[in-house]
Every structure is written in C-alpha cells, then in structure tokens.
Amino acid sequence: MGRSDSNKDSKASGRQGGTFRKKSYARGNAPIKKKTEPQKPSDPNLIRLNKYVANSGVCSRRDADIYIAAGNITVNGKPITEMGYKVKKTDTVKFDGRLLNPEKKEYVLLNKPKDFSTTIRDERGRRNVNGLISNASKSTLLPVDKMGKEETGLLLFTNDGDMTKRLKNPKNGLRKIYHVVLNRELRSADLKKIQDGVILDEKPVRVQDISFIDDAPKREVGIEIFSSKHKIVERIFEHLEYEVVRIDRVAYAGLTKKDLPRGHWRFLTEQEVINLGMIR
C-alpha cells in the first residue's frame, strides 16, 4: 500500500465513510434565523372591505375589488378605493347608494321530524327545530314558514330577510307537495270537491292537483297546492270531516327530499339559491 493510499484511508471524510472531519470555519450549517416580531392578533371587529361586500351578496370578492377601485363603494359616506382597506361591522357601507349587510347569506334545508316545534320561543319547553340545525352556522337562521309540531318534511332556514319576505308573499304561489294520511278512506266524491275547490273563510281554495298514492290505501293522498296559508291542507280535509293523521311536505319551491333523511339538513346548492332568488 502506498503512502498516498494510507493517507487517503485515514483522512477520508465522514461523508466518504472515514473518521476524518475537516475543520469548519463557517458560522454554522443551519441558516441564520432572523429575529421577527410576533404578529399582532387580528382585530375580530375588523373585516376587509371586499369580504364585507361579498358577504352582503352583491358580488364575489374579485368583483368587489373592481368596484372598490372604481369608487363604487363608500364607507361612512366616503368613497374608498384602497385595496385591503378594513372596516368595522358597525360602519355604514354602501354600494351605489345601497346599504349593505356584511353577514354572509346562508340557506339550510331540513327534513323536519315529528314532534318538533317551529316556534322560536316555545313556552311549553317542547323540542325546537333550531336545535337540529344548531351546528350548521354561527349566524341566526330562522325558518321561512311555520309547520305544525305533528308535521314532517321540508323546512327552509335562512338569514336572508329579503328572500324570506319574497317566499312568504302569498302572491308568489310557491309550489308545495304533501303526502297526507287520513283517518279513513277518502271518498271519490270528496276528492272531486277538493279538485274543484272548497270554500274556506268565504274564499275558494284551489289545489293544483290531488290523487291517491299508488299501491297505498285510499286514505293516503298526494296534494299539490300553491297557497301559503298556515295549516291550509289540514283545514281542507277538516272541512270535509276528515282527520289528518300524518302530513309530510315532500316538495317545496322546487326543493325535494332526495338524499335527505328525516332529521338531517343540508346547505342549498348555488343553483338552488339562484332559482329561489328568481322568485319575486
């Protein structure tokens, strides 16, 4: 073995399998960490202006930036064009003169089970539907309309006051379909009376359609109606001396119970919200 070979073996670096380590005159192998000041916690009372505008339902955040740059947004009467500008929730923000609400609009559809009240404050201490959707949102979502404690089926919740007002307007004529179970078989003559329109409170009540349920007893019927009056279906049958044993709302304003088990809820899709928004 030559001298050079001996030196090579004894002075091989650790990376090459030897025991020799070269002296390092560097300050260290790890990068030097710069001292950074701790970030200040964000103020929960402040919100970016573009998010404020987007949450109001006017447009997307990207479009909100365009409107801000164009001077269409005012805060407390002053036009704001600064990107990233933050506002308080108590500030008065307007888009082309229209007052905005920063709370994000949310829409939840519940398949209501029996024995749950839709009354916001139930003095009798009965179970309330709001408890079933309590995990859906941090916002206060209210049912668009009322349902009896014994009623089951579709119930829509939202914090969109404008939409609630439109949906509750009797002139809108929202399509609703119910599966009704009576205490006895419905006579064909009475079914015809309902089709022709019964008189309640001196006013005719029209139904769009009524028919027996396929492969079910004659005491089970499906009824399609556009009236928004509370308990109108029960009143129609009570007028003809029938008792409603069960009533289930299976369709409401184009919404259905598909893939929504009893007692469960889901958010509306973007298209469903658009469809409801077209109702005036």
C-alpha positions as CSV (number, residue, x, y, z in Angstrom):
1,M,0.0,0.0,0.0
2,G,1.4,3.3,-1.0
3,R,1.7,6.4,1.3
4,S,-0.9,8.1,-0.6
5,D,-3.4,5.2,-0.1
6,S,-2.7,5.2,3.6
7,N,-3.4,8.9,3.9
8,K,-6.5,8.5,1.8
9,D,-8.0,5.9,4.1
10,S,-7.1,7.6,7.4
11,K,-8.2,11.0,6.3
12,A,-11.4,10.1,4.4
13,S,-14.2,12.4,5.5
14,G,-17.2,11.2,7.3
15,R,-19.3,11.6,4.2
16,Q,-16.9,9.3,2.4
17,G,-17.0,6.6,5.2
18,G,-13.9,7.7,7.1
19,T,-13.4,9.2,10.5
20,F,-11.6,12.4,9.5
21,R,-13.7,15.6,9.7
22,K,-12.5,18.8,8.3
23,K,-12.5,21.9,10.4
24,S,-15.2,24.2,9.5
25,Y,-14.7,27.9,9.9
26,A,-18.3,28.7,8.9
27,R,-20.7,30.2,11.4
28,G,-22.9,27.1,11.1
29,N,-24.5,24.8,8.7
30,A,-28.1,25.9,9.6
31,P,-29.4,29.1,8.1
32,I,-29.4,32.1,10.5
33,K,-32.9,32.8,11.6
34,K,-33.9,36.4,11.5
35,K,-35.5,37.7,14.6
36,T,-39.1,38.6,13.8
37,E,-41.5,40.4,16.0
38,P,-44.6,38.3,17.0
39,Q,-47.6,39.0,14.8
40,K,-50.3,41.0,16.4
41,P,-53.6,39.2,16.7
42,S,-56.1,40.3,14.1
43,D,-59.0,42.5,15.3
44,P,-62.2,40.4,15.2
45,N,-64.1,43.7,14.8
46,L,-62.4,44.5,11.5
47,I,-63.2,42.9,8.2
48,R,-61.6,43.5,4.7
49,L,-63.9,45.7,2.6
50,N,-64.0,43.2,-0.3
51,K,-65.1,40.4,2.0
52,Y,-67.7,42.7,3.6
53,V,-69.1,43.5,0.1
54,A,-69.0,39.8,-1.0
55,N,-70.7,38.6,2.2
56,S,-73.6,41.0,1.5
57,G,-74.4,39.0,-1.6
58,V,-73.7,41.8,-4.1
59,C,-70.8,40.0,-5.9
60,S,-67.7,37.9,-5.5
61,R,-64.6,39.2,-3.7
62,R,-62.8,39.6,-7.0
63,D,-65.6,41.7,-8.4
64,A,-65.7,43.6,-5.2
65,D,-62.1,44.7,-5.7
66,I,-63.1,46.0,-9.1
67,Y,-66.0,48.0,-7.7
68,I,-63.8,49.3,-4.9
69,A,-61.1,50.5,-7.3
70,A,-63.8,52.2,-9.4
71,G,-65.1,54.1,-6.3
72,N,-68.5,52.4,-6.2
73,I,-68.1,51.6,-2.5
74,T,-68.5,54.2,0.2
75,V,-67.7,53.8,3.9
76,N,-69.5,56.2,6.2
77,G,-70.2,58.4,3.2
78,K,-66.6,58.5,1.9
79,P,-65.6,56.6,-1.3
80,I,-62.9,54.0,-0.6
81,T,-60.5,52.9,-3.4
82,E,-57.7,51.4,-1.3
83,M,-57.2,47.7,-1.7
84,G,-57.1,45.8,1.6
85,Y,-59.0,48.5,3.4
86,K,-60.7,47.2,6.6
87,V,-63.9,48.3,8.1
88,K,-65.8,47.8,11.3
89,K,-69.1,45.8,11.2
90,T,-70.7,48.9,12.7
91,D,-69.6,51.1,9.7
92,T,-72.1,52.2,7.1
93,V,-71.1,50.6,3.8
94,K,-73.0,51.3,0.6
95,F,-72.7,50.1,-2.9
96,D,-74.0,52.6,-5.4
97,G,-76.1,54.1,-2.6
98,R,-77.5,50.8,-1.4
99,L,-76.9,49.9,2.2
100,L,-75.0,46.6,2.6
101,N,-75.3,43.9,5.3
102,P,-72.0,42.1,5.9
103,E,-73.5,38.9,7.2
104,K,-73.0,36.1,4.8
105,K,-76.3,34.7,3.4
106,E,-76.8,31.1,4.3
107,Y,-79.6,28.7,3.3
108,V,-80.2,25.4,5.1
109,L,-82.9,22.7,4.2
110,L,-84.1,20.5,6.9
111,N,-86.2,17.3,6.7
112,K,-88.2,18.0,9.8
113,P,-89.1,15.1,12.1
114,K,-92.4,14.9,14.0
115,D,-92.8,16.5,17.5
116,F,-90.5,19.5,16.9
117,S,-91.9,23.0,17.2
118,T,-91.1,25.7,14.7
119,T,-91.9,28.5,17.2
120,I,-88.7,30.4,18.1
121,R,-89.6,30.6,21.8
122,D,-91.7,27.7,23.0
123,E,-93.1,28.4,26.5
124,R,-94.1,24.7,26.8
125,G,-90.4,23.6,26.6
126,R,-91.0,21.4,23.5
127,R,-88.2,20.4,21.3
128,N,-87.4,23.1,18.7
129,V,-86.3,22.7,15.1
130,N,-83.5,25.2,15.6
131,G,-81.7,22.7,17.8
132,L,-81.5,20.3,14.8
133,I,-79.5,22.8,12.7
134,S,-77.5,24.4,15.5
135,N,-74.2,23.2,14.0
136,A,-75.0,24.5,10.5
137,S,-74.0,28.1,11.1
138,K,-72.8,30.7,13.6
139,S,-75.4,33.0,12.2
140,T,-79.0,33.0,13.4
141,L,-81.0,31.1,10.9
142,L,-84.8,31.2,11.0
143,P,-87.4,29.1,9.3
144,V,-89.1,30.7,6.3
145,D,-92.5,29.5,7.3
146,K,-94.3,27.6,10.1
147,M,-95.0,23.9,10.3
148,G,-97.2,22.2,12.9
149,K,-95.5,20.1,15.6
150,E,-97.0,17.0,14.1
151,E,-96.0,17.9,10.5
152,T,-92.9,16.5,8.9
153,G,-90.9,17.2,5.8
154,L,-89.1,20.1,4.1
155,L,-88.4,23.3,6.1
156,L,-86.1,26.0,4.8
157,F,-83.9,28.2,7.1
158,T,-82.0,31.4,6.2
159,N,-80.7,34.7,7.5
160,D,-81.7,36.3,4.2
161,G,-84.5,38.6,5.2
162,D,-85.3,39.7,1.6
163,M,-85.7,36.2,0.4
164,T,-87.8,35.2,3.4
165,K,-90.1,38.1,2.6
166,R,-90.4,37.1,-1.0
167,L,-91.1,33.4,-0.2
168,K,-93.8,34.3,2.3
169,N,-95.6,36.6,0.0
170,P,-98.9,34.9,-0.9
171,K,-98.8,36.3,-4.4
172,N,-95.7,34.2,-5.2
173,G,-97.7,31.0,-5.2
174,L,-94.9,28.6,-4.2
175,R,-95.4,25.0,-5.3
176,K,-95.7,22.6,-2.3
177,I,-96.5,18.9,-2.4
178,Y,-97.8,17.0,0.6
179,H,-98.2,13.3,1.4
180,V,-101.3,13.1,3.6
181,V,-102.6,10.2,5.6
182,L,-106.2,10.4,6.7
183,N,-108.1,8.6,9.5
184,R,-110.3,6.9,6.9
185,E,-110.5,6.4,3.1
186,L,-111.2,9.5,1.0
187,R,-114.4,9.2,-0.9
188,S,-114.0,9.8,-4.7
189,A,-116.8,12.5,-4.4
190,D,-114.8,14.4,-1.8
191,L,-111.6,14.1,-3.9
192,K,-113.6,15.7,-6.7
193,K,-114.8,18.5,-4.4
194,I,-111.2,19.3,-3.4
195,Q,-110.2,19.3,-7.1
196,D,-113.0,21.8,-7.9
197,G,-112.0,24.0,-4.9
198,V,-113.5,24.1,-1.4
199,I,-114.7,27.3,0.3
200,L,-112.8,28.4,3.5
201,D,-113.4,31.7,5.2
202,E,-115.8,32.6,2.3
203,K,-113.0,32.2,-0.2
204,P,-112.3,29.3,-2.6
205,V,-109.1,27.4,-2.0
206,R,-107.7,25.9,-5.2
207,V,-105.4,23.0,-5.4
208,Q,-103.2,22.3,-8.4
209,D,-103.6,18.5,-8.1
210,I,-104.7,15.8,-5.8
211,S,-104.6,12.0,-6.3
212,F,-104.4,8.7,-4.4
213,I,-100.9,7.3,-3.7
214,D,-100.0,4.4,-5.9
215,D,-100.1,0.9,-4.2
216,A,-101.4,2.5,-0.9
217,P,-104.7,2.5,0.9
218,K,-107.3,5.1,-0.3
219,R,-106.7,7.1,2.9
220,E,-103.3,8.2,1.6
221,V,-103.3,11.0,-1.0
222,G,-100.8,13.4,-2.6
223,I,-101.9,17.0,-2.8
224,E,-100.1,19.9,-4.7
225,I,-101.0,23.4,-3.6
226,F,-99.7,26.9,-4.0
227,S,-101.4,28.5,-1.0
228,S,-99.1,29.9,1.7
229,K,-101.8,29.9,4.5
230,H,-100.8,28.1,7.7
231,K,-102.2,24.6,8.0
232,I,-104.3,25.1,4.8
233,V,-104.0,21.3,3.9
234,E,-105.4,20.2,7.3
235,R,-108.2,22.7,7.0
236,I,-109.2,21.5,3.6
237,F,-109.8,17.9,4.9
238,E,-111.3,19.0,8.2
239,H,-113.8,21.0,6.2
240,L,-114.9,17.7,4.6
241,E,-114.9,16.0,8.1
242,Y,-111.7,14.0,7.7
243,E,-108.9,14.0,10.3
244,V,-105.3,14.3,9.1
245,V,-103.2,11.6,10.9
246,R,-99.9,12.4,9.2
247,I,-98.7,15.1,6.8
248,D,-95.3,15.2,5.1
249,R,-94.1,18.0,2.9
250,V,-92.2,16.3,0.2
251,A,-91.5,19.3,-2.1
252,Y,-91.1,23.0,-1.5
253,A,-90.4,25.6,-4.2
254,G,-88.6,23.2,-6.4
255,L,-86.6,21.6,-3.5
256,T,-87.1,17.9,-2.7
257,K,-86.2,15.4,0.0
258,K,-83.8,13.5,-2.3
259,D,-80.8,12.1,-0.3
260,L,-82.0,14.0,2.9
261,P,-83.1,11.6,5.6
262,R,-85.5,12.6,8.3
263,G,-83.9,14.8,10.9
264,H,-81.0,15.7,8.7
265,W,-80.1,19.0,7.0
266,R,-78.0,20.3,4.1
267,F,-77.0,23.6,2.6
268,L,-78.7,24.6,-0.6
269,T,-76.6,24.4,-3.8
270,E,-75.6,27.6,-5.6
271,Q,-78.1,26.8,-8.4
272,E,-80.9,26.3,-5.9
273,V,-80.2,29.7,-4.3
274,I,-80.3,31.3,-7.7
275,N,-83.6,29.6,-8.5
276,L,-85.2,30.8,-5.3
277,G,-83.7,34.3,-6.0
278,M,-85.7,34.5,-9.2
279,I,-89.0,34.3,-7.2
280,R,-90.3,37.9,-7.0
